């Protein structure tokens, strides 16, 4: 019998890693096309939001698969941190890191 809860929980963190990999890969391609550094591209708001969303999904997935209460608390705290960063970055018009 399929354990649907574990399937969904593990799908979350796998989806998060796929999202992060896709975002970094596409940002690298964009950096090559623009002849800029990868860090400058990843510092843009859209890329930051995508990476923070990946962090939220990854943390939720690992919180859902944790068996020990203190691990769940840590992963849920990280979910909140990534969520706050994502919302702050989405609302803020400036880059999160200083640019040259």
Backbone as a ProteinNet text record, in pm:
[ID]
protein_1_A
[PRIMARY]
XXXXXXXXXXXXXXXXXXXXXXXXXXXXXXXXXXXXXXXXXXXXXXXXXXXXXXXXXXXXXXXXXXXXXXXXXXXXXXXXXXXXXXXXXXXXXXXXXXXX
[TERTIARY]
84.3	0	89.1	48.6	126.7	100.4	207	196.1	190.2	69	49.2	107.6	105.4	162	311.9	383.7	527.9	558.7	476.4	495.3	484.2	381.6	362.7	474.3	512.8	617.1	750.4	785.7	912	906.3	788.9	774.8	802.5	769	792.9	940.7	1024.4	1164.8	1232.7	1184.9	1240.6	1202.6	1078.6	1034.8	1115.7	1145.9	1224.2	1364.1	1427.5	1561.3	1557.5	1452.9	1438.7	1419.3	1339.4	1318.2	1447.7	1523.6	1649.9	1748.2	1756.9	1847	1806.6	1678.2	1630.1	1656.4	1633.2	1655.4	1802.6	1889.6	2033.1	2082.2	2034	2073.8	2029.6	1905.7	1856.5	1925.8	1953.3	2024.7	2166.6	2230	2364.2	2359.5	2259.2	2244.3	2225.4	2141.2	2118.3	2245.8	2324.4	2449.9	2546.9	2552.8	2640.2	2591.9	2460.7	2406.6	2431.9	2422.9	2442.5	2588	2672.1	2812.9	2826.8	2750.4	2755.3	2791.7	2821.8	2851.6	2721.5	2731.8	2614.2	2556.7	2642.9	2596.7	2512.1	2547.6	2468.9	2329.8	2321.4	2190.9	2107.5	2169.5	2095	2053.2	2113.8	2078	1949.4	1901.3	1778.6	1658.3	1557.5	1441.9	1375.1	1352.4	1283.6	1357.7	1488.8	1569.1	1570.8	1576.8	1576.1	1445.1	1333.8	1203.7	1195.9	1245.2	1242.8	1326	1443	1528.4	1469.9	1407.9	1342.7	1222.5	1148.6	1037.1	1089.3	1201.4	1262.8	1299.7	1349.4	1382.2	1259.4	1149.8	1024.3	978	975.1	929	1021.3	1152.7	1248.3	1229.6	1217.5	1200.9	1069.1	962.9	834.3	842.2	907.7	920.8	998.1	1107	1185.1	1115.6	1037.4	958.6	853.7	796.1	692.9	750	876.2	935.9	1009.1	1021.5	1092.5	1009.6	1078.7	1011.8	1022	1119.2	1144.6	1088.7	1028.5	961.8	1058.9	1179.4	1271.8	1317.6	1327.6	1363.3	1252.8	1128.4	1015.6	1016.2	1043.8	1046.3	1153.9	1271.2	1381	1344.7	1291.4	1255.2	1140.4	1044.7	935.5	984.7	1082.1	1141.8	1213.6	1283.4	1350.2	1248.5	1134.6	1028.3	980.2	962.7	918.9	1023.9	1150.3	1258.1	1259.8	1255.1	1252.9	1127.1	1013.7	889.7	895.1	949.1	962.6	1057.7	1169.8	1263.7	1199.4	1118.7	1053.7	956.2	874.4	778	849.5	953.6	1028.1	1094.2	1151.9	1217.1	1115.2	1000.2	898	843	834.2	779.9	884.4	1010.2	1117.6	1167.4	1184.6	1228.1	1378.8	1454.5	1599.2	1657.7	1781	1852	1881.3	1895.2	1921.9	2069.1	2154.5	2297.4	2347.9	2454.5	2508.5	2563.7	2544.1	2596.8	2712	2795.3	2911.2	2877.9
-118	0	124.7	225.3	348.5	437.7	485.7	581.1	721.8	772.5	899.1	1017.5	1013.5	1123.5	1136.5	1024.1	1028.3	1063.6	1018.4	1052.8	1204.1	1264.3	1408.9	1485.4	1440.8	1509.2	1505	1389.2	1378.1	1451.5	1458.8	1533.7	1681.8	1734.1	1876.3	1911.3	1835.2	1873.8	1841.3	1738.9	1709.9	1820.7	1866.2	1978.5	2104.1	2126.2	2242.6	2238.8	2123	2111.5	2129.6	2078.3	2096.7	2244.6	2314.6	2457.3	2535.8	2505.6	2574.7	2547.4	2422.9	2388.1	2458.8	2461.7	2528.4	2678.6	2739.9	2883.6	2917.9	2842.1	2870.5	2843.4	2737.7	2705.5	2814.5	2857.8	2961.6	3095.1	3124.6	3248.4	3244.9	3128.7	3117.2	3141.9	3085.5	3108.8	3258.6	3322.4	3466.3	3546.3	3505.8	3574.6	3562.9	3447	3429	3514.9	3518.2	3597.5	3747.2	3794.4	3936.9	3972.3	3871.5	3889.6	3956.2	3905.5	3952.7	3835.9	3867.2	3762.2	3697.6	3569.6	3496.3	3559.5	3607.1	3670.8	3794.4	3870.7	3989.9	3951.5	3844.5	3799	3742.5	3658.9	3598.8	3701.1	3817.7	3922.9	3994.9	3969.4	4034.6	3975.2	4058.3	4022.1	3891.8	3872.1	3751.1	3623	3625.6	3507.8	3484.9	3592.6	3579.4	3516.7	3562.2	3507	3358.6	3320.7	3179.8	3094.1	3143.2	3065.7	3059.2	3167.9	3164.2	3069.6	3067.5	2972.7	2829.1	2803.6	2671	2638.1	2736.5	2715.1	2682.7	2751.6	2724.6	2581.7	2542.5	2408.4	2300.7	2324.7	2228.5	2210.9	2321.2	2314.7	2247.3	2279.1	2213	2063.2	2025.6	1884.4	1809	1868.2	1800.1	1803.8	1908.2	1910.3	1799.4	1777.8	1674.8	1533.8	1516.8	1382.9	1357.1	1457.3	1440.4	1357.8	1275.3	1191.9	1249.3	1335.2	1389.9	1532.5	1567.5	1697.3	1813.7	1803	1916.4	1940.3	1833.8	1851.7	1926.6	1888.5	1958.9	2106.1	2136.6	2276.1	2353.5	2294.5	2361.9	2384.4	2281.3	2295.7	2394.9	2395.5	2493.2	2634.8	2650.3	2782.3	2828.9	2736.5	2773	2807.5	2738.2	2769.8	2912.5	2951.2	3088	3189.1	3159.6	3251.8	3268.9	3157.8	3167.5	3239.5	3214.6	3281.5	3431	3471.9	3616	3679.8	3613.6	3666.7	3676.1	3577.7	3578.2	3695.3	3714.8	3825	3959	3971.7	4097.7	4129.2	4028.2	4049	4083	4018.1	4043.8	4185.9	4238.5	4372.6	4482.4	4448	4545.6	4559.3	4682.2	4705.3	4702.8	4707.8	4712.1	4573.1	4558.5	4432.4	4401.8	4274.6	4236.4	4247.6	4248.9	4262.2	4388.1	4448	4567.5	4533.1	4622.6	4600.5	4695.7	4658.1	4740.2	4843.3
0	0	0	-70.9	-83	37.8	96.9	207.8	147	126.1	55.6	131.3	263	342	315.9	324.6	299.7	155	63.7	-76.5	-96.2	-37.1	-49.5	22.1	140.9	218	145.4	92.7	20.1	-113.3	-173	-297.7	-276.9	-160.3	-132.3	-138.7	-68.5	-67.7	-200	-270.3	-403.4	-500.8	-494.5	-577.3	-545.9	-418.7	-378.2	-438.5	-433.9	-491.9	-642.8	-706.2	-850.9	-884.5	-805.1	-825.7	-808.5	-703.4	-679.7	-793.8	-836.6	-946.1	-1074.9	-1104.2	-1224.3	-1218.4	-1103	-1089.1	-1106.6	-1042.6	-1053.4	-1196	-1257.1	-1394	-1491.5	-1478.8	-1568.6	-1541.4	-1414.7	-1381.4	-1436.6	-1434.6	-1491.7	-1641.4	-1708.4	-1851.6	-1880	-1798.6	-1816.1	-1791.6	-1693.7	-1664.7	-1782.1	-1843.1	-1959	-2075.3	-2097.5	-2207.2	-2187.9	-2065.7	-2035.6	-2006.5	-1999.2	-1963.3	-1826.4	-1732.4	-1594	-1503.7	-1378.6	-1281.7	-1234.9	-1201.6	-1154.8	-1028.7	-940.3	-817	-842.4	-946	-978.9	-1027.8	-1103.2	-1152.9	-1038.2	-954.5	-843.3	-738.9	-739.6	-645.7	-686.1	-805.8	-851.2	-778.7	-762.6	-680.2	-722.5	-850	-896.2	-860.8	-876.2	-842.8	-692.6	-615.7	-470.4	-422.3	-478.2	-439.2	-473.9	-591.8	-632.3	-537.3	-499.1	-409	-267.8	-222.4	-90.8	-92.1	-202.5	-215.2	-209.5	-274.3	-267.3	-122.7	-49.1	91.5	174.7	147.1	218.8	191.9	65.3	29.8	86.5	80.5	133.5	283.7	355.1	500.8	538.8	465.4	492.5	467.5	359.2	328.3	434.8	483.6	586.2	721.7	747.5	871.3	868.9	753.5	741.8	752	716.8	723.7	854.9	940.8	1068	1165.3	1240.9	1340.3	1480.8	1503.3	1636.3	1642.3	1756	1769.8	1754.8	1812.5	1805	1661.4	1579.6	1439	1365	1393.3	1330.1	1365.5	1491.9	1536	1461.7	1447.8	1376.8	1230.5	1164.9	1024.1	1004.3	1095.3	1083.9	1109.7	1200.3	1221.5	1095.2	1029.8	904	795.8	796.8	701.6	721.8	846.5	877	832	857.5	817.9	666.1	592.2	446.2	397.1	461.7	422.5	444.4	557.8	585.5	485.4	456.9	358.5	220.9	185.7	55.6	43.7	146.5	143.5	144.3	226.5	233.6	99.7	38.2	-91.1	-198.7	-196.7	-298.2	-287.2	-164.5	-146.1	-161	-141.9	-146.3	-290	-336	-473.1	-489.7	-382.7	-394	-383.5	-425	-416.5	-269.8	-238.2	-101	-66.3	-166.1	-143.8	-210.7	-157.1	-223.2	-359.5	-453.3	-588.8	-613	-709	-739.8	-844.4
[MASK]
++++++++++++++++++++++++++++++++++++++++++++++++++++++++++++++++++++++++++++++++++++++++++++++++++++

